[in-house]
């Protein structure tokens, strides 16, 4: 009889240990809130706020067209944008022409072809 009670006690300890270990991960899903629950979470300053538009890092196509007009191009329009350059075509006094700008901030002129 004593052997039966020892085995039953050992089985009961194993069952309670198993149940206790499964209850701990389930309890970890609860969140502890200290303070006001209606308050917003703290802002993450590493990310821009929603709706925030960054300025383009390279040459803005409108700026390239304006610079081409300053060089004497009429009806200037951007025809190609690559990672390295922005190509603008338009008309000059000599006829159709093309101008290339570097695709960096400020749009420095690379070459003019008439």
C-alpha positions as CSV (number, residue, x, y, z in Angstrom):
1,X,0.0,0.0,0.0
2,X,2.8,2.3,0.9
3,X,4.4,1.7,-2.6
4,X,1.1,2.6,-4.3
5,X,0.8,5.9,-2.4
6,X,4.4,6.8,-3.3
7,X,3.8,6.2,-7.0
8,X,0.5,8.1,-6.9
9,X,2.3,11.0,-5.1
10,X,5.1,11.0,-7.7
11,X,2.5,11.0,-10.5
12,X,0.6,13.9,-8.9
13,X,3.9,15.9,-8.6
14,X,4.7,15.3,-12.3
15,X,1.2,16.3,-13.4
16,X,1.3,19.6,-11.4
17,X,4.8,20.4,-12.6
18,X,3.6,19.9,-16.2
19,X,0.5,22.0,-15.8
20,X,2.5,24.8,-14.1
21,X,5.0,24.9,-16.9
22,X,2.2,25.2,-19.5
23,X,0.4,27.9,-17.6
24,X,3.5,30.2,-17.5
25,X,3.6,30.9,-21.3
26,X,-0.1,31.5,-21.4
27,X,0.2,34.0,-18.5
28,X,3.0,35.8,-20.4
29,X,0.5,37.1,-23.0
30,X,-1.0,39.6,-20.5
31,X,0.3,43.1,-20.6
32,X,0.9,45.1,-17.4
33,X,-0.1,48.7,-17.8
34,X,1.1,51.2,-15.3
35,X,-0.5,54.7,-15.6
36,X,-3.3,55.9,-17.8
37,X,-4.7,53.3,-20.2
38,X,-6.2,55.8,-22.6
39,X,-2.9,57.5,-23.3
40,X,-1.1,56.9,-26.6
41,X,2.1,54.8,-26.7
42,X,5.3,56.8,-26.8
43,X,6.3,58.1,-30.2
44,X,9.0,56.3,-32.1
45,X,11.4,59.1,-33.1
46,X,13.3,56.8,-35.5
47,X,10.5,56.9,-38.1
48,X,8.9,59.9,-39.7
49,X,5.3,60.6,-38.8
50,X,2.6,59.2,-41.2
51,X,2.0,61.4,-44.2
52,X,5.5,62.8,-44.1
53,X,7.1,63.0,-47.5
54,X,10.8,63.1,-47.9
55,X,12.4,65.3,-50.4
56,X,14.0,63.5,-53.3
57,X,17.7,62.9,-52.8
58,X,18.6,63.4,-56.4
59,X,17.9,66.0,-59.0
60,X,14.3,67.1,-59.1
61,X,13.0,66.8,-62.7
62,X,11.2,70.2,-62.4
63,X,14.5,71.8,-61.4
64,X,16.3,70.2,-64.3
65,X,13.6,71.6,-66.7
66,X,14.0,75.1,-65.2
67,X,17.8,75.0,-65.5
68,X,17.5,73.9,-69.1
69,X,15.2,76.9,-69.7
70,X,17.9,79.1,-68.1
71,X,20.4,77.7,-70.6
72,X,18.1,78.7,-73.5
73,X,15.9,75.6,-74.1
74,X,12.3,76.1,-75.0
75,X,9.6,73.5,-74.3
76,X,12.1,71.6,-72.2
77,X,10.9,68.2,-70.9
78,X,12.6,65.4,-69.0
79,X,12.9,62.3,-71.2
80,X,15.1,60.0,-69.2
81,X,16.1,59.6,-65.5
82,X,18.8,57.1,-64.6
83,X,20.6,56.7,-61.2
84,X,23.4,58.9,-62.6
85,X,21.8,61.5,-64.8
86,X,18.7,63.3,-65.9
87,X,18.2,64.0,-69.6
88,X,16.2,67.0,-70.8
89,X,15.2,67.6,-74.4
90,X,13.9,70.8,-75.9
91,X,14.4,73.4,-78.6
92,X,17.2,75.9,-79.0
93,X,17.8,78.6,-81.7
94,X,19.7,75.9,-83.7
95,X,16.9,73.3,-83.5
96,X,16.3,70.3,-81.2
97,X,18.8,69.9,-78.4
98,X,19.5,67.7,-75.4
99,X,21.1,68.4,-72.1
100,X,22.2,66.1,-69.3
101,X,22.3,66.9,-65.6
102,X,23.9,64.8,-62.8
103,X,21.3,63.1,-60.6
104,X,22.5,64.7,-57.4
105,X,21.1,67.6,-55.3
106,X,21.4,70.8,-57.2
107,X,21.4,69.3,-60.7
108,X,24.8,70.3,-62.0
109,X,25.0,70.3,-65.8
110,X,27.0,67.5,-67.4
111,X,26.8,68.3,-71.1
112,X,24.8,70.1,-73.8
113,X,24.2,68.5,-77.2
114,X,22.6,70.5,-80.0
